[in-house]
Amino acid sequence: MATRKTVKSESGATMSQYDQEVEKRLKALEAAVHSHESGGGDVAALEAKVDDLIQKLKTLRTLREVL
């Protein structure tokens, strides 16, 4: 009879192979969310680009009114 490899979780509970795979995926998702949350520099760069575009559109509207 084949024996099953058992693994203990951090809480000490026995985990099946499926549970191990789910735990691995959950940790990867949590790490991705955490790295995304801490990447605030990207948001600031996008906000600066949007502000620049808004300023250019205002200038264009002013030019159209003059012409």
TORVOBA-909833 format. One record per residue (C-alpha): x, y, z. Coordinates in steps of 0.25 Angstrom, whole numbers. Layout:
% residues N
<pt><east>X</east><north>Y</north><up>Z</up></pt>
...
***
This chain:
% residues 67
<pt><east>0</east><north>0</north><up>0</up></pt>
<pt><east>5</east><north>14</north><up>-4</up></pt>
<pt><east>7</east><north>24</north><up>7</up></pt>
<pt><east>3</east><north>38</north><up>5</up></pt>
<pt><east>13</east><north>49</north><up>8</up></pt>
<pt><east>7</east><north>59</north><up>18</up></pt>
<pt><east>11</east><north>73</north><up>21</up></pt>
<pt><east>8</east><north>81</north><up>33</up></pt>
<pt><east>3</east><north>95</north><up>31</up></pt>
<pt><east>8</east><north>107</north><up>40</up></pt>
<pt><east>-3</east><north>104</north><up>50</up></pt>
<pt><east>1</east><north>90</north><up>51</up></pt>
<pt><east>-11</east><north>84</north><up>43</up></pt>
<pt><east>-8</east><north>73</north><up>33</up></pt>
<pt><east>-9</east><north>78</north><up>18</up></pt>
<pt><east>-13</east><north>70</north><up>6</up></pt>
<pt><east>-6</east><north>72</north><up>-7</up></pt>
<pt><east>-18</east><north>80</north><up>-12</up></pt>
<pt><east>-17</east><north>89</north><up>1</up></pt>
<pt><east>-2</east><north>91</north><up>-2</up></pt>
<pt><east>-5</east><north>95</north><up>-16</up></pt>
<pt><east>-16</east><north>105</north><up>-11</up></pt>
<pt><east>-7</east><north>110</north><up>0</up></pt>
<pt><east>5</east><north>113</north><up>-11</up></pt>
<pt><east>-5</east><north>120</north><up>-20</up></pt>
<pt><east>-11</east><north>128</north><up>-9</up></pt>
<pt><east>3</east><north>133</north><up>-4</up></pt>
<pt><east>7</east><north>136</north><up>-19</up></pt>
<pt><east>-6</east><north>145</north><up>-20</up></pt>
<pt><east>-3</east><north>152</north><up>-6</up></pt>
<pt><east>11</east><north>155</north><up>-11</up></pt>
<pt><east>6</east><north>161</north><up>-24</up></pt>
<pt><east>-4</east><north>169</north><up>-17</up></pt>
<pt><east>6</east><north>174</north><up>-7</up></pt>
<pt><east>16</east><north>178</north><up>-18</up></pt>
<pt><east>5</east><north>185</north><up>-25</up></pt>
<pt><east>1</east><north>193</north><up>-13</up></pt>
<pt><east>15</east><north>197</north><up>-10</up></pt>
<pt><east>18</east><north>202</north><up>-25</up></pt>
<pt><east>12</east><north>216</north><up>-22</up></pt>
<pt><east>23</east><north>222</north><up>-32</up></pt>
<pt><east>15</east><north>217</north><up>-44</up></pt>
<pt><east>2</east><north>224</north><up>-40</up></pt>
<pt><east>10</east><north>237</north><up>-38</up></pt>
<pt><east>16</east><north>236</north><up>-51</up></pt>
<pt><east>2</east><north>234</north><up>-58</up></pt>
<pt><east>-4</east><north>245</north><up>-50</up></pt>
<pt><east>7</east><north>254</north><up>-56</up></pt>
<pt><east>5</east><north>250</north><up>-70</up></pt>
<pt><east>-10</east><north>252</north><up>-69</up></pt>
<pt><east>-8</east><north>266</north><up>-63</up></pt>
<pt><east>1</east><north>269</north><up>-75</up></pt>
<pt><east>-9</east><north>265</north><up>-85</up></pt>
<pt><east>-20</east><north>273</north><up>-78</up></pt>
<pt><east>-11</east><north>285</north><up>-79</up></pt>
<pt><east>-8</east><north>283</north><up>-94</up></pt>
<pt><east>-23</east><north>281</north><up>-96</up></pt>
<pt><east>-26</east><north>294</north><up>-89</up></pt>
<pt><east>-15</east><north>301</north><up>-98</up></pt>
<pt><east>-21</east><north>295</north><up>-110</up></pt>
<pt><east>-35</east><north>300</north><up>-107</up></pt>
<pt><east>-30</east><north>314</north><up>-104</up></pt>
<pt><east>-23</east><north>314</north><up>-118</up></pt>
<pt><east>-36</east><north>310</north><up>-125</up></pt>
<pt><east>-43</east><north>321</north><up>-118</up></pt>
<pt><east>-33</east><north>331</north><up>-123</up></pt>
<pt><east>-34</east><north>326</north><up>-137</up></pt>
***
